[in-house]
Amino acid sequence: MSLTVTHVLIGLNVAAWLLNIASGVDPLSPTPQDLFDWGASHVLANAEQPWRLLSSTFLHVGLLHLAVNMQALWVAGPIADAMLGRWQFLMIYLCAGVFGGLAAMIGAQPSTVLVGASGAVFGTMGAIAAGVFRHGDRLRQEVVASLKRLLWSFVAINLLIGFLLPGVSNSAHLGGLVSGFGISYGLAAPGSAPRVTQLRGALMLGLALALLWALFHWLTIVGAPER
């Protein structure tokens, strides 16, 4: 079995958790300080350390949190990879993770510590949804029906969990979902000429980075909570 983007991403998430454990972090219930020390997103610290918005997407609040996100990525990743290609899938995953992290900051307390791959995973699901919406006529109807069931059940269950359980950010979920859908929608259709695919991929990456910068600027400078 060849190595895929999904394998690499899962490997990085698991490796981060194992490194946490090796350093003495509780594998089931790490403290906010533990997560902060390892690069968690933090409403106040992000302004001076914006890299936390990316590093936080590879950290989790214990084994259960990690397992839930990785199981979803294991299912959705290969589908997104097949629809988009490995590099476009990777771009969407990482951008959606950061968009989700920024969305989670909206309305959060200044001391809030934010971690998890759920924004990136929701972005992967959003990318699949855009593919089904735009190019569903190219797929067999039973495949389209199966993908729709997967998408609806995943989104509904996880948003419900977000409403019922404390500490789960539906803002991050929705931020990842919307950004993943939007970026994927703007990409070239499967089977397009390589040059068209590359140009549209570069365009969507540029637009995503510009929006990320604008949202980051607003959240950390214009709309930053008082210290």
GUPAKE-173612 format. One record per residue (C-alpha): x, y, z; residue in one letter. Coordinates in steps of 0.2 Angstrom, whole numbers, plus 2048, in hexadecimal, padded with zeros to 3 digits. Layout:
BEGIN
XYZa/...
// end
This chain:
BEGIN
800800800m/8088117FBs/80981F806l/7FC82C804t/7F883E80Bv/7EC836817t/7F982A81Eh/805839820v/7F9844829l/7F3836835i/805832838g/80984483Dl/7FA845848n/7FE835851v/81183A852a/80C84A85Aa/802841867w/81083486Al/81D84286Dl/81184A879n/81083A883i/823838882a/82584988As/81A845898g/80984B892v/7FA841898d/7F5836889p/7E283788Dl/7E0849895s/7EE855892p/7ED86689Bt/7EB876892p/7FC87B897q/80386B88Fd/7FA86E87Fl/80088187Ff/81287B881d/810870872w/80987D866g/7F787E86Aa/7ED88D862s/7EA89A870h/7DF8AA86Dv/7EC8B6874l/7FD8AD86Fa/7F88AB85Dn/7FB8BD859a/80D8BB85Ce/80F8A9858q/8038A6849p/80B895845w/80188E854r/7F188E848l/7FA88183El/80387784Cs/7F3876856s/7EA86C848t/7F685D84Cf/7F385D85Fl/7E4855868h/7DD854879v/7E184287Cg/7DF832874l/7CC832871l/7CD843869h/7DB83D85Dl/7D282D859a/7C2835854v/7CA841848n/7D6835841m/7C882883Eq/7BF836834a/7CE83B82Al/7D1828826w/7C082881Ev/7C0839816a/7D283B811g/7D382E803p/7C38347FBi/7C98467FBa/7DA8407F4d/7D28377E6a/7C78467E2m/7D48547E3l/7E584C7E2g/7F184B7F0r/7F885D7EFw/7E78667EEq/7E085A7FCf/7EF85F807l/7ED871804m/7DB871809i/7DE866818y/7EB87381Fl/7E288381Ac/7D187C821a/7DA878831g/7E088A833v/7D089182Ef/7C788683Bg/7D488C848g/7D089E844l/7BE89B844a/7BF893855a/7C78A385Cm/7B78AD858i/7AF8B0869g/7BB8A5872a/7C28AB883q/7D38B2883p/7DB8A488Ds/7D3896881t/7DF88987Bv/7D988186Bl/7DF871863v/7DA863857g/7D985E845a/7C685F844s/7C686F83Ag/7D186782Da/7C785782Dv/7B786282Af/7C086B81Cg/7C485A814t/7B1856815m/7AD86780Eg/7B9863800a/7B08537FCi/79F85C7FDa/7A58697F0a/7AB85B7E5g/79A8527E6v/7908627E3f/79B8687D4r/79F8577CCh/79284B7D2g/78C8487C1d/79D83F7BDr/79B8327CAl/78F8237CCr/77F8287D5q/78281B7E2e/7938237E6v/78B8347E7v/77E82D7F3a/78B8257FEs/7958357FFl/78683F803k/782833811r/793834818l/794847817l/78384A81Fw/78683D82Ds/797844831f/792856832v/78285383Ba/78A848848i/79985284Bn/78F86384Cl/78385A859l/792855863i/799867863g/78886D86Af/787860877l/79985F87El/7A386D885p/7B487187Eg/7AF86C86Cv/7AF87B860s/7A287A853n/7A988B84Ds/7B9881848a/7AF874840h/7A5880835l/7B488B831g/7BD87B82Ag/7AD875821l/7AA885818v/7BC889814s/7BE87780Dg/7AF878802f/7B48897FCg/7C68857F7i/7C08747EFs/7B287D7E5y/7BF8897DDg/7CB87B7D8l/7CB8747C6a/7C08667C2a/7C78547C2p/7CF8507B2g/7D48627ADs/7E48667A4a/7F38667B1p/7F68787ADr/7E487D7B1v/7E48727C1t/7F587B7C7q/7EF88C7C3l/7DE88A7CCr/7E78827DAg/7F38907DCa/7E589D7DBl/7DB8947E8m/7EA8937F4l/7EE8A57F2g/7DC8AA7F5l/7DB89F805a/7EC8A680Bl/7E58B8809a/7D58B4812l/7DF8AB820l/7EA8BA822w/7DB8C6822a/7D28BC82Fl/7E18B983Af/7E48CC839h/7D38D083Ew/7D28C384Cl/7E38C7854t/7E48DA851i/7D48E284Dv/7C88D6857g/7D58D0864a/7CE8CE875p/7D68D9883e/7E48D188Dr/
// end
